[in-house]
Amino acid sequence: MSRTFHLPGNTLALLQNGTHYFPQLCADIDAAQHSIYLETYIFAADETGRMVSRALQRAAARHVAVHLLLDGFGSSGLPQAWVDELRMSGVEVQWFRPERGVLRLRRHRLRRLHRKLACIDGEIAYVGGINIVNDIPDEQDFDRPRLDYGVRVQGRVAHEVQEAMHHLWATLRWASLRRRVSSLRERLHRTEKHAAAVQLLLRDNLGHRRDIERAYLQAIAMAQHEIVIANAYFLPGRAFRQALKEAAQREVRVVLLLQGRVEYRLQHFATLALYGQLLKAGVEIHEYSDSYLHAKVGVVDGAWATVGSSNLDPFSLLLAREANLVVRDAAFAAALRRSLWYEISAHARRIEPAHWQALPLWQRLALKLAYGLVRALLGITGYARQRHDF
């Protein structure tokens, strides 16, 4: 799926899965004339990684300034030979919090670069949840790719994306040289306060801790007819859950498309512990099981939409650097809504309240234990004291 939408100051293309995303991204990289910034959580040593790597190397050979920023945990499996090849070709590579030794449960070690952003010549940008990795996991017998979305944007927001990416790149370079800038907070990219048709929202641990979460909460509070949210790792805090329940109680149709396949056991079972209260309040829950769900998107009243990298769990909402687009446009929201409803009707199963209530007591207790363990992990990092709604 790929459709183009013309909004004031921006042109957007909604891209579903890597089938549409990666060929377009590589075509834009091949057309770059001045600069390329690319940030990703996972850069895999597979066919997709090779395709993007070669496009970046071709750009560097044309004397385009190419900047690649990789998360030190998510991309830790990228062979050093790949990194050396990129650097030898002229691509500048930096690591966000490179991992050394055993990962300890300390707050700063859990702060990851989870954004999936790209910017070409400051004119074209990509925002979404798609990592640089094959659509269909090699280790699984899936016929369908991960369900995921990205947005290609030209116009004003592309300049904002480049500003945000350039700032983080420069900040990390200063850090590697043991320098600090006293005005760091003041120099952070600022989110626009007015309701622009297309808005870039960033989440960091300084000036924008809750921007993405607040945008969701505001849209949910204003909803009158329908809320559709697809989220790979859904474990929001009490305030978010309460907002969804209150929307359902005022007869807004609230629909969640969640992960049906077990990918990370503890987090999956902790999410299941929330089903009972949500179903009781009238929230619909559908589980996507044809492949892995990796989407982080939402549509409210067919007029407000968001596509990005932020999950609705404590790790995205409290720890990681994230980036989402909010789009206030009926045509764009309708296209995303149609795609989500197709996936719900064709590739998901609805969880019925009666079936959930019939779960044996031991199973309910096991799910509560998983939820308690996630809360305990937050306590170890110190975030349980900072935020009490999880």
N, C-alpha and C positions, 0 to 999 in steps of 0.2 A: 504494500500500500504506500503510495506517495502522492500527495495532493498539495497544491500550492495555494496560499491564501495571502491576499494583499491587504495589509492593515496600514493605518497612518504611520509613516516612518519606517515600516518594516515589511518584509516579505518572508513568509514562513512556509516551509515544507514539512509536513508530518511524515516521518519515516518509521515503518514498522519492521523490526528485526534487522539483522545484518545484511539480509538479501538486498535490501534497498540502501541501507546506510553506508556500507563499506565501499561499494563502487562509486557512489556519489562523493564520499569523503576523499577517496584516492583521485578522482577526477579533479576535484578542487585543489588538492595538493599539487597535482601535475600542472595546474594552471597558475599556481602561485608565482608572484613576481618579486616580492620583497621579504615577507616574513611568514613563518608558520609557528604557532604555538599548539602543542598537543599535551593534554593531561589525561592520565588514565589510572585507575586503580589496578587493573590487571592488564598486562601486556604479555600475551602468551606466545610461546615458541611453536606456533602451529601455522597452518596455511594462511589464516587471516593475519596473524602477526607478521608473516613474511611478506604478504601483499602490502601492508601498511609500511613496513620497514623499507621495502624497496622504493615505494613512492617517496618517502622522506629522503632517502639517499639520492634519488634522482633530483629532487628539489635542491638539496645541498650542492650537488654537482653543477647546478645552474647558478650557484652563488646566492641562493635564497637563504636567509638566516633562519635556521630550523632549530626550535627549542622543544625538547621532549622531557616532560616531567613525569616520573614514575613513582608510585607508592612503594616504600621499602618493604612492606609486608605482602601486599597484594601481588606485586610483580617480582617477588623474591625468587621465583622459579625461572626467571628469564636467564638463559645462560650468559656467562660473562663474554663468551665469544660473540654473541649477538650485540651486546653493548659496545664491545671493542670495534666491531665492524661499523656500527653506526657512527661512533666517534671518529674513526679513521676516514669516513666518507665526508666528514664535516658537520654532522649533526651534533649539537650540544645536548648532552644528557645530564640531568640532575636527578637525585633521589630525594624523596620526601621521607625523612626519618628512616634511614636504612637500618635494617635489622642486623644486630651483631650478637651472636650467642643466643641464650635461651630467652624467650619472650616471657617477661614477668608482668604480673597484673598490676602495673603502675599506670596512673592516669595518663602521663605523657606518652607512654608506649602504645596506648590504645587510641590515641588521636591520629587518625589516618587521613590520607588524601583519597577521598571517595568520589571526587568530582570526575565526570567524564566530559571534558570540554575540548574544543578545537577552535582555532581562529586562523583564518588565512587572509593576509594582507590587511587586517583590520576591517575587512568588508564582509566576510562570510564567517559565520560561527556555527558551531554545533553544540547543543546542550541536550543531555538526556541521560539514560542509564546504561548505555551499551558500552561494554568493555571491548578492548582489542583482543578478541578471542573467538574461536569458531562458534557459530550459532548453535550447532548440535554438539553436545558434549561427547568427546571421543570415548569416554569410559562407559557411556550409557547406550542402550539399544533403543534410541528414540528415532521416530520418523519425522518428528516436527521439531523446529528450532525452539530455543528459549523464547518466551513471549516478552518482548521488550520494545521500547520506543525511543526515538530521538527526534530532535527538531533542527532543521537547517534554517538559519535566519540570516537575512541580508538587511542592513540598515542600521539604525541607531543602536539597537541592542548589541549588534556585533562589535561596535566600538566599545561598549561597556564590558563585554566579555574579554576583549583584548586588554583593556585596562586592568581588569581583575587578574588575568593570567600574568601579565607583565609584572604587576606588583608582587605577586607571590614568587615569581621567578627571581626577581631582584632581591626580595627579602631573604630567600634561601641562599642566594649567592653571598649576601652580606654575612649571613649566619655562618656559612662555611669559612669565611675569612675572620671569624670571631669579632665581627662588628655589630653594633646595635644602633638603632635610630630612635631617639627619644620621642619623636612625634609619630610613632608607628600607628597608634590609634587614629590620629587625625588623618593619616594618609590612606587609610583603608578605603576601598571602594564603598560609596554610600548608596544604599538602595533608595530609589525615588519614593517619596511619601505619597504622591498623588496616584490615582488609579489609572495608570497608563494602560493602553491596550495590550502592550507586551512589556513585561517586567522581569528583569533578572533578579533572582533572590539568591543570596549566598549565605551559607552557614559556616561560621568560624568560631573560635574560642575567645574572641576579643569583642568586636563591636556588633556582631550579628549572630548572637547565640540562638535566637528563637525566631528569626525572620520567616523561615519556611513554615514552621509549626503555626505561627500566628496567622499566616496567610490561609492555611487550611482552616483554622478555627474560625476566622472571620467569614470565610465562604460558607462553612457549615452553619454558622449562626444565622446567616442571611437566606439560607436555602428555603424554598417554598414548595418544590415539587419532587426533586430527585437528586440524590447524591450517589455517584458511582465511583468507587475507589478500587484500584488494582495495586496491590503492594506485595512485594516478594517476602519481606520480613516484617510482619505486622505485630508490634508489641507496644502500642502507644500507652502513654500515662493516663491517669484517672481523668484529668481534665479533657483530654481528647476523647476518651471513651464516653464520658458523660455528655459531651457535645453531640456525638453520634446518637446516643440514646434519647436525648431530648429532641433531636430532629425527628427521629422515628415516632416519638410520642406525640408530636404535633402533626403527624400524618404525612411527613415527608418520606418518600420511599428511599431507604438507605440500603445500598447494595455493596457488598465487599467481595472482590475476587482475590482469593488468597492462595498460598502455596498448598498444593495437594500432595506433592511428593516430598518425602523427607530428605532434606539436604543437610541441614545442621540439626541434629536430634534435639539438643537441649532447647534451642530457640523455637523449634517447631512445636515441641510439646508444651512449652510455656505459652505459645500463642493459642493452642487448643484449650488451655485453661480459661481463656477469656470468652470462649464460645457461648457458654451457658448464659452469662449476664447479657450479652449482646442479643442472642436469639430471644431471650425473654422480653427484651425491650422492643422487639419487632424488627431488628436489623436482619437483612437477608445475608447469608454467607454462602458463597459458591467456591468450591475448591477446583483449581486448575490442575489437571493431572496428566494431560497428553505429553507434556514435557515440563521442564522447570519454568516457573514463572519468575521473571526478573524485572518486570515492569514496576515503575514507581510513578503512577499517574492518577489523576482524578478529574471528574467532570461534575459540575454542580449546575442544576437547572438548565442544562444545555447551552450555557452562556459563559461559564467560567471554567477554565481548564488549567491543569498543571502537568508538566512533563519534566522529569529530572532524574537526579541520582539519589535523592533522599528517601530511604526507607522510613517507615513510621515505627521505629524501634529506638530504644535508648542509645544505641551505638551511633546511629545517624543523627538523632535529635540532640544528643548531648556531647558527642565526642568528635565526630568526623567533620572534615571540610566537605561541604555539599554544594550543589548548584541546581536550581530548578528554574524553569520559565513558568510564569503565570501569564495566561493569554485570556483576555476578555473579548471574545469574538464568537458569535453564534455559529458561523460556518466552521471554524476550526474545532470548536467544542463538539459540534454535531458529528464531524468526521471521526474524532477520537471516540465519542460515545458509540457510534455505529460499530467501530472496530471492537470495542470492549464487549458490547452486547452480542456480537457475533461469536467472540471467543467464549463468552459465558454460556450461550445457548448450544454451541457446537462442541466445546471441549472442556466443559466443567460440570460438576455435579453439585446440586444444591443440598445443603445440610438442613435436614428437617428438625425442628425443635423437639418433636416427639421422639425421634431416634436418639437425639443427644441426651434427653432426659432419662432414657433407658440405659445409659451406660452404667456398668457395675460400680459400686462404691470404690473398690480398690483402684479402678482406672481413673476415677475422678481425683482420688488422693494422689496418684502418681503425677497427674498433670499439675496439680497444685504444688507438688514438690518441685517440679521443673521450674515453675514460675518463681517459687521461693529461691531457688538456686540462682536464677538470673538476677533477682533483686540483691542477693548476697554478693554477686560479682560486682554489681554497682557499688555496694557498700565498701568493697575492697578498694575500688578506685577513688572513693571519696565523694561520689556523686549522689549517694543516698542522702548525705547531709545537705547537699546543695539543692536537690529537687526532691520533694516529698510526694509527688503525685504518681510515681511509678510503683 
